[in-house]
Amino acid sequence: MRYKVLIDTNFFFIPFYERFDIIEELKNFLIERGIEYEGFYTLRKNIWEVENKLKTTKSENKRKLFKLVLDYIKKKDIRILDSSLNEKTDRLIVSTVLKDKWIVCTLDRQLRYILRRLKIPYIYYANRSLHIRW
């Protein structure tokens, strides 16, 4: 069974706070556990959120960070799924992953709680390593 891996915005900030290439680590993490995957995805809404923060922030350091995140997403060839910009991101993620075999990568506790209740697997980052919850 092959999974698609949907990455929430907050996961893309890990490489810049932790010096940890999250996409390479995700690939290794999935392979080590024998989990087949067909690709990494994010929602258009996630990209829009980062672009919007880039346009509106006054802090030069944050502007650099948001640019780095957008470049990282392009460099790592993350596929972008079209999505509404009007809906809440968590709702978009849940409605997307209910349609197929997905694993969601997120740091958001509330979203993880919802995914657990729906029995949708997710990966999170804690104590400098990745963890999966089925």
C-alpha positions in Angstrom: 0.0 0.0 0.0 1.5 3.3 -1.1 0.8 6.5 0.9 0.8 10.1 -0.2 2.5 12.3 2.4 0.8 15.7 3.0 3.0 18.2 4.8 1.5 21.0 6.9 3.2 24.4 6.8 4.8 24.1 10.2 6.9 21.1 9.1 8.7 23.2 6.5 10.2 25.5 9.3 12.0 22.6 11.0 15.1 22.7 8.8 15.7 26.3 9.8 15.1 25.9 13.5 16.7 22.5 14.0 19.3 22.2 11.2 17.5 19.1 10.1 16.6 18.4 6.5 13.0 17.3 7.1 12.4 15.9 3.6 15.5 13.7 3.6 14.8 12.6 7.1 11.2 11.8 6.2 12.3 9.7 3.3 14.7 7.7 5.5 12.1 7.4 8.3 9.5 6.0 5.9 12.0 3.6 4.2 13.3 2.3 7.6 9.7 1.4 8.6 8.9 -0.2 5.3 6.2 2.4 4.5 5.9 2.9 0.7 5.1 6.4 -0.4 4.4 8.0 -3.8 5.3 11.6 -3.1 5.3 14.6 -0.9 2.5 17.2 -1.1 1.3 20.4 0.4 -1.7 22.5 -0.1 -1.9 25.8 -2.1 -3.3 27.3 1.1 0.0 26.4 2.9 2.0 28.2 0.3 -0.3 31.2 0.3 0.0 31.4 4.1 3.8 31.7 3.9 3.7 34.1 0.9 1.2 36.3 2.8 3.4 36.3 5.9 6.4 37.3 3.7 4.5 40.2 2.3 3.1 41.5 5.6 5.9 41.0 8.1 8.1 44.0 9.1 10.9 41.8 10.5 13.8 41.3 8.1 14.8 38.1 9.8 11.3 36.7 9.4 11.2 37.8 5.7 14.4 35.8 5.2 12.9 32.8 7.0 9.8 32.8 4.8 11.8 33.1 1.7 14.0 30.2 2.8 10.9 28.1 3.4 9.4 28.9 0.0 12.8 28.1 -1.7 13.1 24.9 0.2 9.6 23.7 -0.9 10.6 24.4 -4.6 14.0 22.8 -4.2 12.6 19.7 -2.6 10.0 19.3 -5.5 7.0 19.2 -3.2 3.8 18.9 -5.2 1.3 21.6 -4.6 -2.4 20.5 -4.4 -5.0 23.1 -5.4 -7.1 24.2 -2.5 -9.5 26.9 -1.5 -7.9 29.9 0.2 -11.1 30.7 2.1 -11.4 27.5 4.2 -9.4 26.9 7.4 -6.2 25.0 6.7 -7.0 22.1 9.1 -10.4 21.6 7.5 -8.7 21.5 4.0 -6.1 19.0 5.2 -8.8 16.7 6.7 -11.1 16.8 3.7 -8.1 16.1 1.4 -6.8 13.1 3.4 -10.2 11.4 3.8 -10.2 10.7 0.0 -7.2 8.4 -0.3 -4.3 6.8 1.6 -2.4 9.6 3.2 0.0 10.3 6.0 -0.1 13.8 7.4 3.0 15.5 8.7 2.2 18.2 11.3 3.2 19.8 14.5 -0.3 21.1 15.3 -1.6 19.3 18.3 -5.3 20.1 17.6 -4.9 18.7 14.1 -3.2 15.6 15.4 -6.0 15.0 17.8 -8.6 15.2 14.9 -6.5 12.9 12.7 -6.1 10.4 15.6 -9.9 10.4 16.1 -10.4 9.8 12.3 -7.7 7.0 12.3 -5.6 8.9 9.8 -1.8 8.3 10.3 0.4 11.2 11.0 4.0 12.0 11.6 5.2 14.6 14.1 8.6 15.9 15.2 9.6 15.8 18.9 12.8 15.4 20.8 14.9 15.9 17.7 13.3 12.9 15.9 10.3 11.9 13.9 7.4 9.8 15.3 4.4 8.2 13.6 1.0 7.6 15.1 -1.3 5.1 13.3 
